[in-house]
Amino acid sequence: MKYLKFLLLVLAAALMTACGACSSCERAATRNRRPLDGNAWIVSQLHGTNIPSTTAPTFVSFCSEDLSFACSGRGTGITGHYAQNEAEIALRFTLDPATSVPGSNFAEELRTAFATATTYALDGGMLLLMHENRLLAVLQAVEE
């Protein structure tokens, strides 16, 4: 009988530990599952090229009220609207007419990435923009 009580006590402790681990995992998953709106996003990779943090950062902000987005930094002038379908992980961008960004290949590449993106994924605080399973850009959520 002593052993049965001891075994039940050990099982209860293991169950409580497992439940605690699950809730901390759930909190981490919620923290990493950031919505597009209300977060600052920085372009960290574009067409397979890492963007060093030492260069002027490019931020992208999304507004869910009018479904618009805007870039600042090296992508200043790139604005438009987006349509998001979370059930199909679809994300489509409609760019405002081109603004002149003289001598900026980066801005033109970023504009191209937005124009061709059709799907997205959120992974660990990163927004992955893709077209037909090809990674176009990675945006990293920035703590505010």
C-alpha positions as CSV (number, residue, x, y, z in Angstrom):
1,M,0.0,0.0,0.0
2,K,2.9,2.3,0.8
3,Y,4.3,1.7,-2.6
4,L,1.0,2.5,-4.3
5,K,0.8,5.8,-2.5
6,F,4.4,6.6,-3.4
7,L,3.8,5.7,-7.1
8,L,0.6,7.9,-7.2
9,L,2.6,10.8,-5.6
10,V,5.4,10.4,-8.2
11,L,2.8,10.2,-11.1
12,A,1.0,13.3,-9.8
13,A,4.3,15.2,-9.6
14,A,5.2,14.2,-13.1
15,L,1.8,15.2,-14.4
16,M,2.1,18.6,-12.7
17,T,5.6,19.1,-14.2
18,A,4.3,18.2,-17.6
19,C,1.4,20.6,-17.4
20,G,3.8,23.4,-16.3
21,A,6.0,22.7,-19.3
22,C,3.1,22.7,-21.7
23,S,1.8,26.1,-20.5
24,S,5.3,27.6,-20.8
25,C,5.6,26.1,-24.4
26,E,2.2,27.6,-25.2
27,R,3.3,31.0,-23.9
28,A,6.4,30.8,-26.0
29,A,4.4,29.8,-29.1
30,T,1.9,32.6,-28.5
31,R,4.8,35.1,-28.2
32,N,6.3,33.9,-31.4
33,R,3.0,33.8,-33.3
34,R,3.0,37.6,-33.8
35,P,0.3,39.3,-35.8
36,L,1.4,41.4,-38.8
37,D,-0.2,44.5,-37.3
38,G,1.1,46.1,-34.2
39,N,4.7,44.8,-34.6
40,A,7.8,46.4,-36.0
41,W,9.3,44.2,-38.6
42,I,12.9,44.6,-39.9
43,V,14.1,43.2,-43.2
44,S,16.8,40.6,-42.3
45,Q,17.1,38.7,-45.6
46,L,16.2,39.5,-49.2
47,H,16.4,37.0,-52.1
48,G,18.7,34.7,-50.1
49,T,21.1,37.5,-49.0
50,N,21.4,38.3,-45.3
51,I,21.0,42.0,-44.6
52,P,23.7,42.9,-41.9
53,S,22.4,44.7,-38.9
54,T,25.2,47.2,-39.2
55,T,23.6,48.6,-42.4
56,A,20.7,51.1,-42.2
57,P,17.7,48.9,-41.2
58,T,14.6,48.7,-43.2
59,F,11.4,48.5,-41.3
60,V,8.0,47.4,-42.5
61,S,4.8,48.2,-40.6
62,F,1.4,46.8,-41.3
63,C,-2.0,48.5,-40.4
64,S,-5.0,46.2,-40.1
65,E,-7.5,49.1,-40.1
66,D,-7.0,49.9,-43.8
67,L,-4.8,46.8,-44.7
68,S,-1.9,49.0,-45.7
69,F,1.8,48.6,-45.2
70,A,4.7,51.0,-45.4
71,C,8.5,50.7,-45.4
72,S,11.0,53.0,-43.9
73,G,14.8,53.2,-44.0
74,R,16.4,51.9,-47.2
75,G,12.9,51.0,-48.5
76,T,11.3,54.4,-47.8
77,G,8.6,55.1,-50.4
78,I,7.5,51.5,-50.8
79,T,3.8,51.5,-49.7
80,G,0.7,49.7,-50.6
81,H,-2.0,47.4,-49.3
82,Y,-2.2,43.7,-48.4
83,A,-4.8,41.0,-48.3
84,Q,-4.3,38.2,-45.8
85,N,-6.0,34.8,-45.7
86,E,-4.8,33.0,-42.7
87,A,-6.6,29.8,-43.5
88,E,-4.7,29.4,-46.7
89,I,-1.6,31.3,-45.5
90,A,-2.0,33.6,-48.5
91,L,-0.7,37.1,-48.5
92,R,-0.9,39.4,-51.5
93,F,0.5,42.9,-51.8
94,T,-0.7,45.6,-54.1
95,L,2.0,48.3,-54.4
96,D,1.3,52.0,-54.7
97,P,2.7,53.5,-57.9
98,A,6.5,53.4,-57.9
99,T,8.3,56.2,-56.1
100,S,11.7,57.2,-57.3
101,V,14.5,55.7,-55.2
102,P,17.6,56.7,-57.2
103,G,20.4,54.2,-57.3
104,S,18.8,51.8,-54.8
105,N,18.9,48.1,-56.0
106,F,17.8,47.1,-52.5
107,A,14.6,49.1,-52.7
108,E,13.9,47.6,-56.1
109,E,14.6,44.1,-54.9
110,L,12.3,44.7,-51.9
111,R,9.6,46.0,-54.2
112,T,9.9,42.9,-56.4
113,A,9.7,40.6,-53.3
114,F,6.4,42.3,-52.2
115,A,5.0,42.3,-55.7
116,T,5.6,38.5,-56.2
117,A,4.9,37.2,-52.7
118,T,1.8,34.9,-52.5
119,T,2.2,33.0,-49.3
120,Y,3.7,33.5,-45.9
121,A,4.7,31.7,-42.7
122,L,5.3,33.0,-39.2
123,D,8.1,31.1,-37.5
124,G,9.7,32.1,-34.2
125,G,9.1,35.9,-34.6
126,M,10.0,35.8,-38.3
127,L,7.7,36.6,-41.2
128,L,8.7,34.6,-44.2
129,L,7.4,35.9,-47.6
130,M,7.3,33.2,-50.3
131,H,6.2,32.5,-53.9
132,E,5.7,28.9,-54.9
133,N,7.8,27.6,-52.0
134,R,10.7,29.9,-52.9
135,L,11.8,32.2,-50.0
136,L,11.7,35.9,-51.1
137,A,12.3,37.8,-47.9
138,V,12.6,37.3,-44.1
139,L,11.3,40.0,-41.8
140,Q,12.2,39.7,-38.1
141,A,9.9,41.0,-35.4
142,V,11.6,43.7,-33.3
143,E,10.8,44.0,-29.6
144,E,9.2,47.4,-28.9
